[in-house]
């Protein structure tokens, strides 16, 4: 029956095609559920079309291009699903088509470049610097391609624009700025000066859970909507976008869709990093030790939920400002975490712990200790991780070798070695090490009893 249905296109779902004024690098599910959704819901959406470029592979562009850029957002909650066709992407392009990217970035009407290129893409790429210096060769990374396009914009005298990083990095605007300038100065000092004078780099905090689309989701859209969509995205109803920075060539009225523009991004980054991401880390390790597999399952466990609430109480003391609306944010997180129809898997959240806990647990623990309190809630996050890696030594981590070496130790010595991977100063504080060790010993036996043979892991 599905094969007989018409393919989603602008003839099936009529939608005006806005002129391209936004270029996006990193065409994926999150971009479509977030930036594309916000642009669709801006009050002046008819003036702002997006040309979205893929990263390593052309697949997503090929599928979307066959649908005139259209796709369905399935908002999934415990009460059911809703369906909306989003048409803000008017071009879906293979990222290897650098010529089209250059053409668009050199066009005066292009005002904004948004990025979802992953954290690793902001590192310096020596190969791209060489390719940028070579005539007739094109760069292969998103930032290399962006620098090529900015050089074309300078040469065309097309005016200023804004680059907006939407990747999950603290101070991501400055991270993007430094990465672009470091690459540009390897190519052309004049280009570096032009970028500094004409390109703004906007920092953002982004949030919307967007799990991987399944074949069942594709079939659901066909059944409920009466057309074939080979590229739907599933997302939770919640979405959040906080932006800080200048837009010298203009921007969509994203605030009409709920985006928030602020002077200082750090408090909002910390709110997400500590309350949302910190809770995820607690649930990931405590939840799996207690035999759970998803965030919703772990949150329903009183032991896990109490650990989250205690950490939140500590973190909230260091999130000042009524604009942050901490009580409402916490309530919204509990509702989101409890959405059993969004399968957010703990095993995925648990990876790369030494990097994540350094940003999620350590600042709160340090702040609590400096204020004369124990910091037990933050210490427990570290303690359950230490307990988890003891019985799961193969957990993916950028410091996996050091974690394995720490696991060869025992008692307080092992705890101190693991703490040193997060913060060397706190690892030298015997009171902190003893607290983490005590919490690990107290918490782990109860959890392992629940996760004993016969119970699911």
C-alpha positions in Angstrom: 0.0 0.0 0.0 2.8 2.4 0.8 4.3 2.1 -2.7 1.0 3.3 -4.2 1.0 6.5 -2.1 2.4 9.7 -3.6 5.9 10.8 -2.6 6.0 13.9 -0.4 6.8 16.9 -2.5 5.5 20.5 -2.9 2.9 19.2 -5.3 1.5 16.9 -2.6 2.0 19.4 0.3 2.0 22.9 -1.3 4.4 25.2 0.3 6.0 28.4 -0.9 9.7 28.3 -1.7 11.5 31.1 0.2 14.7 32.5 -1.2 17.9 31.1 0.2 19.2 33.4 2.9 20.5 30.8 5.4 23.2 28.2 4.6 23.5 25.2 6.9 26.4 22.8 7.3 25.5 19.5 8.8 22.2 18.2 7.3 20.9 15.7 9.8 17.9 14.9 11.9 18.6 17.4 14.7 19.0 20.3 12.3 15.7 19.4 10.7 13.9 19.1 14.1 15.4 22.2 15.5 16.8 25.1 13.3 14.6 24.2 10.3 11.6 23.9 12.6 12.3 27.3 14.2 12.7 28.9 10.8 9.4 27.4 9.6 7.7 29.0 12.6 9.3 32.4 12.4 6.9 35.2 11.6 8.8 36.1 8.5 9.4 32.5 7.3 8.5 33.4 3.8 11.7 35.5 3.5 14.1 32.9 4.8 14.9 29.7 2.9 17.6 27.3 4.0 20.2 25.6 1.8 21.4 22.6 3.8 24.6 20.8 3.0 25.5 17.3 4.2 28.8 16.4 5.8 30.6 13.2 4.8 27.9 11.5 2.7 25.3 12.7 0.2 22.5 10.3 1.3 20.4 12.7 3.3 20.6 15.4 0.6 19.6 12.9 -2.1 16.5 11.8 -0.2 15.4 15.3 0.7 16.1 16.7 -2.8 13.7 14.1 -4.2 11.1 15.5 -1.8 11.7 19.2 -2.7 13.3 19.6 0.7 10.1 18.7 2.5 10.0 16.3 5.5 7.6 15.5 8.3 8.3 16.2 12.0 6.6 13.7 14.2 6.2 15.2 17.7 6.0 12.2 20.0 4.6 12.4 23.6 2.9 10.0 25.9 -0.4 11.3 24.7 0.3 10.4 21.1 1.9 11.7 17.9 1.3 14.8 15.8 2.6 15.4 12.3 3.8 18.6 10.5 5.4 19.1 7.1 8.3 21.4 7.3 9.3 23.3 4.2 12.0 25.8 5.3 14.8 23.7 3.6 14.5 24.8 0.0 17.8 23.2 -1.2 19.3 19.9 0.1 22.9 19.6 -1.2 25.7 17.1 -1.1 28.4 18.7 1.1 31.0 17.8 -1.6 29.4 20.3 -3.9 31.7 23.1 -2.8 31.0 25.1 -5.9 27.3 25.6 -4.8 28.3 26.4 -1.3 30.8 29.1 -2.5 28.1 30.5 -4.9 25.6 30.9 -2.0 28.1 32.3 0.5 29.2 34.9 -2.1 25.6 36.0 -2.6 24.7 39.3 -0.8 21.3 37.9 0.2 22.9 35.1 2.3 22.8 36.5 5.8 23.3 33.5 8.2 25.4 30.3 8.3 24.3 27.7 10.9 26.4 24.7 11.9 25.7 21.3 13.3 29.0 19.6 12.5 29.8 17.8 15.8 32.4 18.7 18.4 35.2 17.0 16.6 34.8 19.1 13.5 36.1 22.2 15.3 39.7 20.8 15.5 42.4 22.1 13.2 42.8 20.2 9.9 46.2 20.6 8.4 45.1 18.8 5.3 42.4 21.4 4.7 44.9 24.2 5.1 47.0 22.7 2.4 44.0 22.2 0.1 42.9 25.8 0.6 46.3 27.0 -0.5 46.2 24.8 -3.6 44.6 25.9 -6.8 42.0 23.5 -8.2 41.5 21.5 -5.0 38.6 21.7 -2.6 38.6 21.3 1.2 37.0 18.2 2.6 35.8 19.4 6.1 32.9 21.7 7.0 35.2 24.4 8.4 37.5 24.2 5.4 34.5 24.6 3.0 33.2 27.5 5.1 36.6 29.3 4.9 36.6 28.7 1.1 33.1 30.3 1.0 34.0 33.2 3.2 37.0 34.0 0.9 34.5 34.1 -2.0 32.3 36.4 -0.1 35.2 38.8 0.6 36.2 38.7 -3.1 32.6 39.4 -4.1 32.3 42.3 -1.6 29.0 40.7 -0.5 29.0 42.2 3.0 28.9 40.8 6.5 27.1 37.8 7.8 26.7 35.7 11.0 28.0 32.2 11.7 25.9 30.4 14.3 27.2 27.3 15.9 24.5 24.9 17.1 26.8 22.2 18.4 26.8 21.0 22.0 29.9 23.0 23.1 30.3 25.6 25.8 30.9 29.0 24.3 30.4 27.5 20.9 30.4 30.8 19.1 34.0 31.6 20.2 35.0 28.0 19.5 33.8 28.4 15.9 35.4 31.8 15.6 38.8 30.5 16.8 38.6 27.5 14.5 37.7 29.5 11.4 40.4 32.1 12.1 43.1 29.5 12.8 42.4 27.9 9.5 42.1 31.2 7.6 45.4 32.5 8.8 47.1 29.5 7.3 45.8 30.5 4.0 45.6 34.3 3.7 46.3 37.0 6.4 44.0 39.4 4.5 41.2 36.9 4.7 41.7 36.6 8.5 41.4 40.4 8.9 38.3 40.5 6.7 36.6 37.7 8.7 37.4 39.5 12.0 35.9 42.7 10.6 32.8 41.2 8.8 31.8 37.9 10.3 30.0 37.6 13.7 30.1 34.4 15.6 26.9 33.7 17.6 26.9 31.4 20.6 23.9 29.2 21.3 22.4 26.6 23.6 20.2 24.1 21.8 18.0 21.3 23.0 15.5 18.9 21.5 15.7 15.1 21.8 15.6 13.7 18.3 16.1 9.9 18.3 17.0 8.0 15.2 14.1 7.4 12.7 13.1 3.8 12.3 11.4 2.0 9.5 8.3 1.8 11.7 8.3 5.6 11.9 8.4 5.8 8.1 5.5 3.4 7.9 3.6 5.4 10.5 3.8 8.6 8.5 2.6 6.9 5.4 -0.3 5.4 7.2 -1.3 8.6 9.1 -0.5 11.2 6.5 -1.3 9.5 3.2 2.0 10.1 1.5 5.4 8.5 1.4 8.1 10.4 3.3 11.5 8.7 3.2 13.0 11.2 5.6 10.7 12.0 8.6 12.2 13.0 11.9 10.8 12.1 15.3 11.2 14.6 18.2 9.9 15.3 21.6 7.5 18.2 21.9 10.0 20.3 23.9 12.4 22.5 22.1 14.8 25.2 23.3 17.1 27.7 21.5 19.0 30.4 23.3 21.2 32.7 21.2 23.8 35.4 22.0 25.5 37.5 19.4 25.0 39.9 16.5 23.4 39.3 13.1 24.9 42.1 10.9 22.9 41.1 7.8 19.6 40.3 9.6 18.0 37.0 10.8 14.6 35.4 10.9 12.2 36.3 13.7 13.0 33.0 15.5 11.7 34.5 18.7 8.2 34.1 17.3 8.8 30.3 17.6 10.1 30.6 21.1 13.8 31.3 20.6 15.4 33.5 23.3 18.0 36.1 22.6 20.3 37.1 25.5 23.4 39.2 26.2 25.2 36.4 28.1 24.9 32.8 27.2 26.9 31.2 30.0 24.1 30.9 32.6 21.8 29.2 30.1 24.6 26.9 29.0 25.2 25.9 32.7 21.5 25.4 33.2 21.4 22.8 30.5 24.8 21.4 31.3 24.1 20.8 34.9 20.4 20.2 35.2 19.7 18.3 31.9 23.0 16.8 31.1 24.1 16.2 34.7 20.8 14.4 35.4 21.4 12.3 32.3 24.8 11.2 33.6 23.4 10.2 37.0 20.6 8.2 35.3 23.0 6.6 32.8 25.3 5.0 35.5 22.9 4.5 38.4 20.1 3.4 36.0 22.2 0.8 34.3 23.5 -0.6 37.5 19.9 -1.0 38.6 19.0 -2.9 35.5 17.3 -0.1 33.5 18.0 0.7 29.8 16.2 4.1 29.1 15.9 7.4 30.8 12.2 7.0 31.4 12.8 3.6 33.2 15.6 5.0 35.4 13.6 8.1 36.3 10.8 5.9 37.6 13.2 4.3 40.0 13.0 6.2 43.4 16.7 5.7 44.1 17.7 7.2 40.8 15.2 10.1 40.9 16.3 11.0 44.5 19.9 11.2 43.3 18.8 13.5 40.5 16.8 15.8 42.7 19.6 16.1 45.3 22.1 17.1 42.6 19.6 19.5 41.1 19.2 21.2 44.5 23.0 21.7 44.7 23.3 22.9 41.1 20.3 25.3 41.4 22.1 27.2 44.1 24.7 28.3 41.6 22.3 29.2 38.8 21.4 32.8 39.6 18.8 34.9 37.8 15.0 34.9 37.6 15.2 34.7 33.8 16.5 31.2 34.1 13.2 30.0 35.6 14.8 27.1 37.4 11.7 25.6 39.0 9.8 25.5 35.7 12.9 24.1 33.9 13.2 21.3 36.4 9.5 20.5 36.1 9.8 20.4 32.3 12.8 18.1 32.6 10.9 15.6 34.7 8.1 15.6 32.1 10.6 15.1 29.3 12.6 12.4 31.0 9.3 10.6 31.8 8.2 10.5 28.1 8.3 6.7 27.7 7.7 6.9 23.9 11.0 8.6 23.3 13.5 5.8 23.9 16.6 7.7 25.1 19.1 4.9 25.8 21.3 5.1 28.9 24.1 3.2 27.2 24.5 6.0 24.6 24.5 8.7 27.3 27.1 6.8 29.4 29.9 7.1 26.8 32.8 9.7 27.0 32.2 10.1 30.8 35.6 11.7 31.7 34.8 14.6 29.3 31.2 14.9 30.3 31.7 14.7 34.1 34.4 17.3 34.0 31.8 19.8 32.8 28.7 18.4 34.6 29.8 17.3 38.1 33.1 19.1 38.9 31.8 22.8 38.7 29.0 22.0 41.0 31.1 20.0 43.4 33.7 22.7 43.5 31.2 25.5 44.1 29.5 23.5 46.9 32.8 22.8 48.6 33.8 26.5 48.4 30.5 27.4 50.0 31.2 25.1 52.9 28.9 22.3 51.9 29.7 18.7 51.2 28.7 18.6 47.5 27.3 15.1 48.1 24.9 15.3 45.1 27.6 16.1 42.7 30.0 13.6 44.3 27.4 10.9 43.9 27.4 11.5 40.1 31.2 10.7 40.1 30.7 7.8 42.5 28.1 6.0 40.4 30.4 6.4 37.4 33.3 4.9 39.3 31.1 2.0 40.3 29.8 1.5 36.8 33.3 1.4 35.1 34.5 -1.1 37.7 32.1 -3.7 36.3 32.0 -2.2 32.7 35.7 -1.5 32.0 35.2 -1.3 28.2 33.0 1.8 28.3 33.9 4.2 25.4 36.0 7.1 26.8 38.6 9.4 25.4 40.8 8.5 28.5 40.0 4.8 28.3 43.6 3.7 28.8 43.8 5.8 32.0 40.5 4.5 33.2 41.7 0.9 32.7 44.9 1.7 34.7 42.8 3.2 37.5 40.7 0.0 37.6 43.8 -2.0 38.4 44.0 -0.2 41.7 41.7 -0.6 44.7 40.1 1.3 47.5 40.8 5.0 47.9 43.7 4.8 45.6 41.5 3.7 42.7 38.9 6.4 43.5 41.6 9.1 43.6 43.0 7.9 40.3 39.6 8.2 38.6 39.0 11.6 40.2 42.3 12.8 38.8 41.0 12.2 35.3 38.3 14.8 36.1 40.1 17.3 38.3 43.6 17.0 39.6 43.1 19.5 42.4 40.0 17.8 43.8 41.8 14.4 43.5 44.3 15.7 46.0 41.6 16.6 48.5 41.4 13.6 50.8 38.0 14.6 52.1 36.5 14.7 48.6 38.1 11.4 47.6 36.7 9.8 50.8 33.2 11.2 50.1 33.2 9.8 46.6 34.5 6.5 47.7 32.0 6.2 50.5 29.1 7.0 48.2 30.3 4.5 45.7 30.5 1.8 48.3 27.1 2.7 49.8 25.3 3.1 46.5 26.7 0.3 44.4 25.8 -2.7 46.6 22.1 -1.7 46.6 22.1 -1.2 42.9 24.0 -4.4 42.1 21.5 -6.4 44.3 18.7 -5.2 42.0 20.8 -6.0 38.9 21.7 -9.5 40.1 21.3 -12.5 37.8 17.7 -12.8 36.8 17.2 -9.1 36.5 17.7 -7.2 33.2 20.9 -5.2 32.9 
